[in-house]
Amino acid sequence: MCGLCGVAYADPRTRATVLELERSANTIQHRGPDDFGTWIRGGFGLAFRRLSIIDVAGGHQPFENETGLVGLVGNGEIYNYAELKRELLAKGHRFHSNSDIETLVHLYEEHGDAFPERLVGMYAFALVDLRDERRPKLLLGRDRLGIKPLYWAEDARGIAFGSEPKTILELGFGERRLRREKLLDYLVSGYVGGDDAAWAGVKRVPPATTLSWTPGEAPKLRRYWDLPTDRLRGPASSEEILELLDRVVQDHLISDVPLGAFLSGGIDSTAVVDAMARVSKGPVVACSVGFREKSHDELELATRTAVRLRAEHHTEILDPDPRLAVEPLAWLYDEPLADPSTVPTFLVSKMARAHVTVALSGDGGDEVFAGYRRYVHDVAENRVRAKLGAGGTKLVGSLGEHYPKLDWAPRVLRAKTFLSNVGLDPARAYWNSVSQLSREQALGLLAPELARSLADHDPFEAFERIYRRPAIDDPLYRAQYADFHTYLPDQILAKVDRASMGVSLEVRPPILDHRFVERFAPLPAREKVRGSRGKHAFREALRSRVPSEVLDGKKRGFDTPLKAWIRGPLAAPVAEALETLPAEWFARDKLRGLFAEHASGARDHGRTLWSLFVLELWRRRHAVVGLGS
């Protein structure tokens, strides 16, 4: 795992220094507490904070080639490194360690910028090539699914880069201002997504992309992988699903330090732990957490799974007071992220770190096999659209606009969202299902002058471009494809990366191995959604391994009792945060109204209030000085 950072100056007279690299790297010491190293050649500097996983004694970074003219830092894990190393040794390359990351230096010498296409793993890297002294080059790259983060910023001086934005800001690149448009994006989606980061002047290297830069030239970005956009794949047998599941799980078990897994009562983590138990020589170390609120608790089911698999099971009931996690999270998440499950994710990571250094997770199963409820609703809406035709859908949509919003009523009577969505274009309808506020609702919370300045910005437009990229007439796949390029890397994987690395724990999601994803995500819709449930093919494949109480139980997700938190232990901190959010950003009377309605029990504004609370904690902790562009 670990963390990296560095700088590349355009003027050869400007020298990178150990001091500036060390200051930058120290902002992410939590990502790599075991070791620190730098590689400096003129204006190019690389720095690394290491969490030792493979070749604990010999894996010191940065690495360089035999001539010392190619230097590299990289974090993550390369699961096929042993195979690649054998090929490279046969071609005469010399290695100085058994680290998986050293393989990348020599693979680059053989394949140039295209070398990530040979990798199986999760990774981010920064490489400097000085072999042509007239055209020195910086190459940045990120894994296919965006499991590991990588940011960059450019100005007249050159380029700075790092695993987290705080490394770049420490180097004096970017601005301590929130991008104006990203404030609206955040309120609508609950996270900051896309190629632009929250910080003005700072960008993300997109997943499955390399960035190449030479002084005096513009950066060149190249995408080297994508999910299929031309056609769906044929159905998969249960045997094929289980065989590939076992293979990717086994590949993810390479480690020279203690390794375990997160185990909930859900399908995905149970499938991963079951596969681990089949190939592990000893008992699997499984870590589970529970809530005192039984509506959010899956610990009992996870315990039965652990007993059945003879796992070494570690459990903990999470303290219901989220203030224990909120303050450290404000530092670790240096972009605002409003997913309340950041709290239990951080706490389960902290608990797991007491027992292991590496933990496998079940992340990705819902995206690959369409397990979210919103996918089921999307399929149902599109079936209705197909049956009604254009005229009928318009009529139903009109009915939805006038149907009352009955949040208090039995689920069967709460049809407003369904009826309204049927009358919309599939892209817009799915966008509504993944948004926590509409654009109009979000603008209504802003100070009038700021709202007017954002009148031409619609977060939906970027989403729609991605949604329509596949030339496949299958709305479910388009929805999944959009999630793989937005929600998954920018919310789910960012959440897990920051929470786990905040306690120096490496988390590996084998279901997001690109071989598994590119085979099963493009399955036909009928293989994923049947009736009122998703994950059909995966459930049926697991019938021979996993009890029906897991496969057919109620889906809870890793949720939190947010409504109760904000009416209980967080009431005072949230109220105080609403008063200190800048008046230039928000209409304070609107925020006070939300809080009053929530506190009285009249309405549940838990997600919106949490988003505002997280935003203010982030603003304070990172000394954000205002809005930028």
PyMOL commands that set and color helices and strands:
alter all, ss='L'
color gray80, all
select helices_A, chain A and resi 18-26+29-31+81-90+102-118+165-170+180-189+238-251+267-279+294-296+299-308+323-332+342-353+365-369+373-402+411-413+416-422+426-434+439-445+448-453+460-467+475-485+487-501+510-512+514-520+525-528+536-542+548-551+562-567+571-580+588-600+606-621
alter helices_A, ss='H'
color red, helices_A
select strands_A, chain A and resi 3-9+35-41+44-50+63-64+70-78+121-129+137-142+151-155+158-162+178-179+203-204+209-213+220-223+259-262+285-290+312-317+358-360+506-508+627-628
alter strands_A, ss='S'
color yellow, strands_A
deselect
rebuild
show_as cartoon
